[in-house]
Amino acid sequence: MFCCPLWGSDGNLYFTSAGDVSIYRIPAEGGAKERVFERSEDEGGHFWFTLLPDQRSGTFQIGGTPPRIEAIDLDSGERTPLTTGE
């Protein structure tokens, strides 16, 4: 089961997997899903992924205590904290 699919201009479909609550992409032509990045052990699930207008980065919510929002560069995997739920 998956949630919140988004088509990227790079030809990939991005979605959140309900099984392990991670963000994945899959090519429009089909194929195997690829995890966009690994979750660290102290993170809850990754939710509500949204592509930004540049289509090369996105934002998402990280569950946990406290929850937070981060941006991610889809090419490098570099993550930038934006907010915390405190």
N, CA, C and O atoms as a Tinker XYZ file with bonds, in Angstrom:
   344  protein
     1  N      0.833000   -1.165000    0.000000    73     2
     2  CA     0.000000    0.000000    0.000000    64     1     3
     3  C      0.888000    1.242000    0.000000    63     2     4     5
     4  O      1.952000    1.253000    0.618000    81     3
     5  N      0.447000    2.279000   -0.692000    73     3     6
     6  CA     1.241000    3.496000   -0.738000    64     5     7
     7  C      0.345000    4.719000   -0.623000    63     6     8     9
     8  O     -0.876000    4.634000   -0.759000    81     7
     9  N      0.974000    5.849000   -0.373000    73     7    10
    10  CA     0.232000    7.090000   -0.153000    64     9    11
    11  C      0.869000    8.233000   -0.926000    63    10    12    13
    12  O      2.078000    8.259000   -1.158000    81    11
    13  N      0.036000    9.162000   -1.312000    73    11    14
    14  CA     0.453000   10.483000   -1.791000    64    13    15
    15  C      1.397000   10.441000   -2.988000    63    14    16    17
    16  O      2.469000   11.042000   -2.929000    81    15
    17  N      1.036000    9.750000   -4.079000    73    15    18
    18  CA     1.939000    9.697000   -5.236000    64    17    19
    19  C      2.069000   11.056000   -5.932000    63    18    20    21
    20  O      1.102000   11.810000   -6.047000    81    19
    21  N      3.287000   11.344000   -6.389000    73    19    22
    22  CA     3.588000   12.583000   -7.110000    64    21    23
    23  C      4.448000   12.263000   -8.323000    63    22    24    25
    24  O      5.424000   11.521000   -8.212000    81    23
    25  N      4.094000   12.816000   -9.480000    73    23    26
    26  CA     4.941000   12.661000  -10.658000    64    25    27
    27  C      6.001000   13.740000  -10.660000    63    26    28    29
    28  O      5.689000   14.924000  -10.529000    81    27
    29  N      7.253000   13.341000  -10.807000    73    27    30
    30  CA     8.351000   14.287000  -10.921000    64    29    31
    31  C      8.685000   14.545000  -12.379000    63    30    32    33
    32  O      8.438000   13.691000  -13.230000    81    31
    33  N      9.241000   15.706000  -12.676000    73    31    34
    34  CA     9.644000   16.015000  -14.049000    64    33    35
    35  C     10.815000   15.147000  -14.495000    63    34    36    37
    36  O     11.163000   15.137000  -15.676000    81    35
    37  N     11.429000   14.413000  -13.557000    73    35    38
    38  CA    12.520000   13.497000  -13.889000    64    37    39
    39  C     12.012000   12.142000  -14.370000    63    38    40    41
    40  O     12.806000   11.232000  -14.611000    81    39
    41  N     10.676000   12.002000  -14.513000    73    39    42
    42  CA    10.108000   10.756000  -15.008000    64    41    43
    43  C      9.876000    9.711000  -13.935000    63    42    44    45
    44  O      9.602000    8.554000  -14.253000    81    43
    45  N      9.977000   10.090000  -12.679000    73    43    46
    46  CA     9.747000    9.162000  -11.574000    64    45    47
    47  C      8.449000    9.484000  -10.851000    63    46    48    49
    48  O      8.014000   10.634000  -10.794000    81    47
    49  N      7.843000    8.442000  -10.303000    73    47    50
    50  CA     6.699000    8.572000   -9.415000    64    49    51
    51  C      7.235000    8.463000   -7.996000    63    50    52    53
    52  O      7.882000    7.472000   -7.657000    81    51
    53  N      6.977000    9.463000   -7.165000    73    51    54
    54  CA     7.416000    9.477000   -5.768000    64    53    55
    55  C      6.221000    9.141000   -4.894000    63    54    56    57
    56  O      5.107000    9.592000   -5.162000    81    55
    57  N      6.442000    8.349000   -3.846000    73    55    58
    58  CA     5.344000    7.967000   -2.959000    64    57    59
    59  C      5.887000    7.532000   -1.609000    63    58    60    61
    60  O      7.076000    7.248000   -1.462000    81    59
    61  N      5.000000    7.486000   -0.631000    73    59    62
    62  CA     5.328000    6.981000    0.696000    64    61    63
    63  C      4.782000    5.572000    0.807000    63    62    64    65
    64  O      3.616000    5.331000    0.495000    81    63
    65  N      5.604000    4.650000    1.244000    73    63    66
    66  CA     5.186000    3.265000    1.435000    64    65    67
    67  C      4.594000    3.107000    2.828000    63    66    68    69
    68  O      5.213000    3.494000    3.820000    81    67
    69  N      3.397000    2.538000    2.901000    73    67    70
    70  CA     2.762000    2.315000    4.203000    64    69    71
    71  C      3.449000    1.192000    4.967000    63    70    72    73
    72  O      3.319000    1.113000    6.188000    81    71
    73  N      4.172000    0.328000    4.277000    73    71    74
    74  CA     4.822000   -0.796000    4.936000    64    73    75
    75  C      5.918000   -0.382000    5.895000    63    74    76    77
    76  O      5.930000   -0.808000    7.050000    81    75
    77  N      6.842000    0.449000    5.424000    73    75    78
    78  CA     7.934000    0.885000    6.302000    64    77    79
    79  C      7.999000    2.405000    6.434000    63    78    80    81
    80  O      8.950000    2.942000    7.002000    81    79
    81  N      7.001000    3.087000    5.917000    73    79    82
    82  CA     6.839000    4.532000    6.037000    64    81    83
    83  C      8.099000    5.280000    5.590000    63    82    84    85
    84  O      8.603000    6.151000    6.299000    81    83
    85  N      8.592000    4.925000    4.412000    73    83    86
    86  CA     9.733000    5.587000    3.793000    64    85    87
    87  C      9.293000    6.187000    2.464000    63    86    88    89
    88  O      8.228000    5.850000    1.946000    81    87
    89  N     10.110000    7.071000    1.917000    73    87    90
    90  CA     9.820000    7.704000    0.635000    64    89    91
    91  C     10.571000    6.956000   -0.459000    63    90    92    93
    92  O     11.773000    6.713000   -0.351000    81    91
    93  N      9.841000    6.595000   -1.518000    73    91    94
    94  CA    10.392000    5.830000   -2.630000    64    93    95
    95  C     10.127000    6.545000   -3.945000    63    94    96    97
    96  O      9.317000    7.469000   -4.021000    81    95
    97  N     10.833000    6.094000   -4.980000    73    95    98
    98  CA    10.551000    6.512000   -6.348000    64    97    99
    99  C     10.594000    5.278000   -7.230000    63    98   100   101
   100  O     11.274000    4.295000   -6.938000    81    99
   101  N      9.843000    5.365000   -8.323000    73    99   102
   102  CA     9.820000    4.288000   -9.305000    64   101   103
   103  C      9.723000    4.949000  -10.682000    63   102   104   105
   104  O      8.958000    5.899000  -10.848000    81   103
   105  N     10.484000    4.464000  -11.675000    73   103   106
   106  CA    10.424000    5.066000  -13.007000    64   105   107
   107  C      9.029000    4.933000  -13.625000    63   106   108   109
   108  O      8.324000    3.957000  -13.369000    81   107
   109  N      8.640000    5.906000  -14.430000    73   107   110
   110  CA     7.338000    5.884000  -15.091000    64   109   111
   111  C      7.162000    4.642000  -15.954000    63   110   112   113
   112  O      6.042000    4.162000  -16.130000    81   111
   113  N      8.270000    4.112000  -16.498000    73   111   114
   114  CA     8.203000    2.919000  -17.350000    64   113   115
   115  C      7.995000    1.652000  -16.538000    63   114   116   117
   116  O      7.759000    0.583000  -17.100000    81   115
   117  N      8.082000    1.767000  -15.225000    73   115   118
   118  CA     7.977000    0.599000  -14.347000    64   117   119
   119  C      9.353000    0.167000  -13.880000    63   118   120   121
   120  O     10.366000    0.745000  -14.273000    81   119
   121  N      9.380000   -0.832000  -13.056000    73   119   122
   122  CA    10.636000   -1.326000  -12.510000    64   121   123
   123  C     10.568000   -1.401000  -11.002000    63   122   124   125
   124  O      9.501000   -1.270000  -10.403000    81   123
   125  N     11.707000   -1.612000  -10.406000    73   123   126
   126  CA    11.777000   -1.765000   -8.954000    64   125   127
   127  C     11.709000   -0.407000   -8.262000    63   126   128   129
   128  O     12.215000    0.595000   -8.767000    81   127
   129  N     11.074000   -0.400000   -7.101000    73   127   130
   130  CA    11.059000    0.839000   -6.322000    64   129   131
   131  C     12.431000    1.043000   -5.693000    63   130   132   133
   132  O     13.130000    0.083000   -5.368000    81   131
   133  N     12.806000    2.309000   -5.527000    73   131   134
   134  CA    14.087000    2.683000   -4.935000    64   133   135
   135  C     13.818000    3.637000   -3.781000    63   134   136   137
   136  O     13.124000    4.639000   -3.952000    81   135
   137  N     14.360000    3.334000   -2.614000    73   135   138
   138  CA    14.222000    4.248000   -1.478000    64   137   139
   139  C     15.024000    5.506000   -1.780000    63   138   140   141
   140  O     16.188000    5.425000   -2.174000    81   139
   141  N     14.406000    6.663000   -1.597000    73   139   142
   142  CA    15.066000    7.935000   -1.899000    64   141   143
   143  C     16.236000    8.160000   -0.952000    63   142   144   145
   144  O     17.284000    8.648000   -1.376000    81   143
   145  N     16.079000    7.814000    0.323000    73   143   146
   146  CA    17.160000    7.911000    1.304000    64   145   147
   147  C     16.802000    7.040000    2.494000    63   146   148   149
   148  O     15.639000    6.694000    2.700000    81   147
   149  N     17.798000    6.697000    3.261000    73   147   150
   150  CA    17.610000    5.840000    4.436000    64   149   151
   151  C     17.160000    6.666000    5.636000    63   150   152   153
   152  O     17.595000    7.801000    5.829000    81   151
   153  N     16.293000    6.077000    6.424000    73   151   154
   154  CA    15.911000    6.702000    7.694000    64   153   155
   155  C     16.961000    6.361000    8.734000    63   154   156   157
   156  O     17.527000    5.268000    8.719000    81   155
   157  N     17.221000    7.296000    9.635000    73   155   158
   158  CA    18.129000    6.982000   10.739000    64   157   159
   159  C     17.335000    6.266000   11.829000    63   158   160   161
   160  O     16.106000    6.332000   11.856000    81   159
   161  N     18.037000    5.591000   12.714000    73   159   162
   162  CA    17.385000    4.773000   13.733000    64   161   163
   163  C     16.513000    5.582000   14.681000    63   162   164   165
   164  O     15.549000    5.050000   15.233000    81   163
   165  N     16.829000    6.853000   14.881000    73   163   166
   166  CA    16.052000    7.666000   15.823000    64   165   167
   167  C     14.850000    8.352000   15.178000    63   166   168   169
   168  O     14.135000    9.095000   15.851000    81   167
   169  N     14.617000    8.118000   13.896000    73   167   170
   170  CA    13.502000    8.752000   13.201000    64   169   171
   171  C     12.289000    7.838000   13.158000    63   170   172   173
   172  O     12.405000    6.619000   13.032000    81   171
   173  N     11.119000    8.464000   13.267000    73   171   174
   174  CA     9.889000    7.750000   12.993000    64   173   175
   175  C      9.710000    7.676000   11.482000    63   174   176   177
   176  O     10.683000    7.776000   10.736000    81   175
   177  N      8.500000    7.507000   11.038000    73   175   178
   178  CA     8.240000    7.415000    9.608000    64   177   179
   179  C      8.410000    8.740000    8.886000    63   178   180   181
   180  O      8.432000    9.805000    9.503000    81   179
   181  N      8.529000    8.654000    7.573000    73   179   182
   182  CA     8.592000    9.824000    6.701000    64   181   183
   183  C      7.239000    9.957000    6.013000    63   182   184   185
   184  O      6.758000    9.006000    5.396000    81   183
   185  N      6.633000   11.118000    6.114000    73   183   186
   186  CA     5.277000   11.329000    5.623000    64   185   187
   187  C      5.177000   12.592000    4.782000    63   186   188   189
   188  O      6.045000   13.463000    4.848000    81   187
   189  N      4.101000   12.686000    3.983000    73   187   190
   190  CA     3.689000   13.899000    3.288000    64   189   191
   191  C      4.793000   14.503000    2.425000    63   190   192   193
   192  O      5.047000   15.706000    2.487000    81   191
   193  N      5.438000   13.679000    1.635000    73   191   194
   194  CA     6.472000   14.166000    0.726000    64   193   195
   195  C      5.845000   15.069000   -0.332000    63   194   196   197
   196  O      4.800000   14.746000   -0.897000    81   195
   197  N      6.493000   16.201000   -0.593000    73   195   198
   198  CA     6.046000   17.153000   -1.606000    64   197   199
   199  C      7.248000   17.608000   -2.417000    63   198   200   201
   200  O      8.272000   17.994000   -1.853000    81   199
   201  N      7.126000   17.563000   -3.740000    73   199   202
   202  CA     8.183000   18.091000   -4.600000    64   201   203
   203  C      8.121000   19.612000   -4.604000    63   202   204   205
   204  O      7.037000   20.194000   -4.625000    81   203
   205  N      9.282000   20.253000   -4.584000    73   203   206
   206  CA     9.353000   21.702000   -4.686000    64   205   207
   207  C      9.359000   22.108000   -6.160000    63   206   208   209
   208  O      9.608000   21.266000   -7.022000    81   207
   209  N      9.090000   23.376000   -6.466000    73   207   210
   210  CA     8.991000   23.803000   -7.867000    64   209   211
   211  C     10.196000   23.457000   -8.735000    63   210   212   213
   212  O     10.038000   23.260000   -9.939000    81   211
   213  N     11.394000   23.378000   -8.159000    73   211   214
   214  CA    12.569000   23.032000   -8.964000    64   213   215
   215  C     12.582000   21.562000   -9.381000    63   214   216   217
   216  O     13.382000   21.170000  -10.231000    81   215
   217  N     11.703000   20.744000   -8.789000    73   215   218
   218  CA    11.583000   19.314000   -9.089000    64   217   219
   219  C     12.853000   18.524000   -8.783000    63   218   220   221
   220  O     12.939000   17.351000   -9.146000    81   219
   221  N     13.826000   19.123000   -8.137000    73   219   222
   222  CA    15.069000   18.436000   -7.762000    64   221   223
   223  C     15.182000   18.295000   -6.254000    63   222   224   225
   224  O     16.142000   17.718000   -5.743000    81   223
   225  N     14.205000   18.823000   -5.554000    73   223   226
   226  CA    14.203000   18.737000   -4.098000    64   225   227
   227  C     12.768000   18.636000   -3.616000    63   226   228   229
   228  O     11.823000   18.870000   -4.369000    81   227
   229  N     12.624000   18.284000   -2.350000    73   227   230
   230  CA    11.296000   18.140000   -1.778000    64   229   231
   231  C     11.325000   18.369000   -0.283000    63   230   232   233
   232  O     12.387000   18.532000    0.318000    81   231
   233  N     10.148000   18.379000    0.305000    73   231   234
   234  CA    10.018000   18.482000    1.754000    64   233   235
   235  C      9.217000   17.290000    2.255000    63   234   236   237
   236  O      8.450000   16.682000    1.509000    81   235
   237  N      9.405000   16.965000    3.526000    73   235   238
   238  CA     8.670000   15.853000    4.123000    64   237   239
   239  C      8.641000   16.013000    5.630000    63   238   240   241
   240  O      9.458000   16.729000    6.209000    81   239
   241  N      7.686000   15.337000    6.257000    73   239   242
   242  CA     7.572000   15.330000    7.709000    64   241   243
   243  C      8.208000   14.063000    8.245000    63   242   244   245
   244  O      8.066000   12.988000    7.662000    81   243
   245  N      8.912000   14.198000    9.363000    73   243   246
   246  CA     9.498000   13.054000   10.051000    64   245   247
   247  C      8.734000   12.871000   11.349000    63   246   248   249
   248  O      8.661000   13.782000   12.173000    81   247
   249  N      8.164000   11.682000   11.526000    73   247   250
   250  CA     7.474000   11.385000   12.772000    64   249   251
   251  C      8.483000   11.142000   13.877000    63   250   252   253
   252  O      9.629000   10.784000   13.605000    81   251
   253  N      8.079000   11.329000   15.088000    73   251   254
   254  CA     8.968000   11.118000   16.223000    64   253   255
   255  C      8.732000   12.179000   17.268000    63   254   256   257
   256  O      7.773000   12.946000   17.183000    81   255
   257  N      9.595000   12.224000   18.244000    73   255   258
   258  CA     9.472000   13.198000   19.314000    64   257   259
   259  C     10.729000   14.041000   19.363000    63   258   260   261
   260  O     11.771000   13.542000   19.790000    81   259
   261  N     10.680000   15.274000   18.953000    73   259   262
   262  CA     9.523000   15.938000   18.361000    64   261   263
   263  C      9.443000   15.648000   16.859000    63   262   264   265
   264  O     10.450000   15.302000   16.242000    81   263
   265  N      8.255000   15.785000   16.269000    73   263   266
   266  CA     8.175000   15.674000   14.812000    64   265   267
   267  C      8.867000   16.885000   14.192000    63   266   268   269
   268  O      9.033000   17.915000   14.845000    81   267
   269  N      9.264000   16.756000   12.945000    73   267   270
   270  CA     9.933000   17.881000   12.290000    64   269   271
   271  C      9.716000   17.817000   10.781000    63   270   272   273
   272  O      9.234000   16.817000   10.248000    81   271
   273  N     10.077000   18.890000   10.114000    73   271   274
   274  CA    10.002000   18.970000    8.656000    64   273   275
   275  C     11.403000   19.236000    8.133000    63   274   276   277
   276  O     12.124000   20.082000    8.662000    81   275
   277  N     11.785000   18.500000    7.082000    73   275   278
   278  CA    13.088000   18.687000    6.445000    64   277   279
   279  C     12.911000   18.800000    4.943000    63   278   280   281
   280  O     11.915000   18.347000    4.379000    81   279
   281  N     13.899000   19.412000    4.307000    73   279   282
   282  CA    13.998000   19.432000    2.849000    64   281   283
   283  C     15.078000   18.435000    2.454000    63   282   284   285
   284  O     16.003000   18.171000    3.222000    81   283
   285  N     14.952000   17.881000    1.244000    73   283   286
   286  CA    15.966000   16.954000    0.742000    64   285   287
   287  C     16.289000   17.283000   -0.705000    63   286   288   289
   288  O     15.389000   17.543000   -1.504000    81   287
   289  N     17.571000   17.273000   -1.041000    73   287   290
   290  CA    18.043000   17.392000   -2.415000    64   289   291
   291  C     18.004000   15.989000   -3.000000    63   290   292   293
   292  O     18.694000   15.099000   -2.502000    81   291
   293  N     17.214000   15.771000   -4.043000    73   291   294
   294  CA    17.028000   14.426000   -4.589000    64   293   295
   295  C     18.256000   13.899000   -5.317000    63   294   296   297
   296  O     18.389000   12.687000   -5.487000    81   295
   297  N     19.159000   14.778000   -5.752000    73   295   298
   298  CA    20.381000   14.329000   -6.413000    64   297   299
   299  C     21.439000   13.894000   -5.405000    63   298   300   301
   300  O     22.041000   12.829000   -5.546000    81   299
   301  N     21.659000   14.715000   -4.398000    73   299   302
   302  CA    22.736000   14.432000   -3.445000    64   301   303
   303  C     22.267000   13.683000   -2.200000    63   302   304   305
   304  O     23.070000   13.039000   -1.524000    81   303
   305  N     20.968000   13.764000   -1.892000    73   303   306
   306  CA    20.463000   13.173000   -0.655000    64   305   307
   307  C     20.682000   14.063000    0.557000    63   306   308   309
   308  O     20.328000   13.683000    1.673000    81   307
   309  N     21.262000   15.246000    0.354000    73   307   310
   310  CA    21.517000   16.160000    1.469000    64   309   311
   311  C     20.194000   16.657000    2.047000    63   310   312   313
   312  O     19.301000   17.088000    1.319000    81   311
   313  N     20.093000   16.585000    3.366000    73   311   314
   314  CA    18.885000   16.982000    4.070000    64   313   315
   315  C     19.127000   18.263000    4.858000    63   314   316   317
   316  O     20.198000   18.466000    5.430000    81   315
   317  N     18.100000   19.135000    4.877000    73   315   318
   318  CA    18.176000   20.402000    5.593000    64   317   319
   319  C     16.990000   20.518000    6.540000    63   318   320   321
   320  O     15.849000   20.530000    6.080000    81   319
   321  N     17.223000   20.602000    7.855000    73   319   322
   322  CA    16.116000   20.790000    8.800000    64   321   323
   323  C     15.431000   22.141000    8.564000    63   322   324   325
   324  O     16.098000   23.156000    8.365000    81   323
   325  N     14.091000   22.141000    8.589000    73   323   326
   326  CA    13.331000   23.375000    8.407000    64   325   327
   327  C     12.597000   23.789000    9.679000    63   326   328   329
   328  O     12.629000   24.961000   10.054000    81   327
   329  N     11.937000   22.845000   10.346000    73   327   330
   330  CA    11.194000   23.147000   11.572000    64   329   331
   331  C     11.223000   21.945000   12.497000    63   330   332   333
   332  O     11.542000   20.829000   12.086000    81   331
   333  N     10.881000   22.195000   13.760000    73   331   334
   334  CA    10.618000   21.105000   14.700000    64   333   335
   335  C      9.245000   21.334000   15.302000    63   334   336   337
   336  O      8.714000   22.443000   15.253000    81   335
   337  N      8.677000   20.293000   15.863000    73   335   338
   338  CA     7.349000   20.377000   16.453000    64   337   339
   339  C      7.348000   20.901000   17.870000    63   338   340   341
   340  O      6.336000   20.803000   18.564000    81   339
   341  N      8.450000   21.450000   18.307000    73   339   342
   342  CA     8.517000   21.959000   19.683000    64   341   343
   343  C      7.899000   23.327000   19.792000    63   342   344
   344  O      7.869000   23.905000   20.878000    81   343
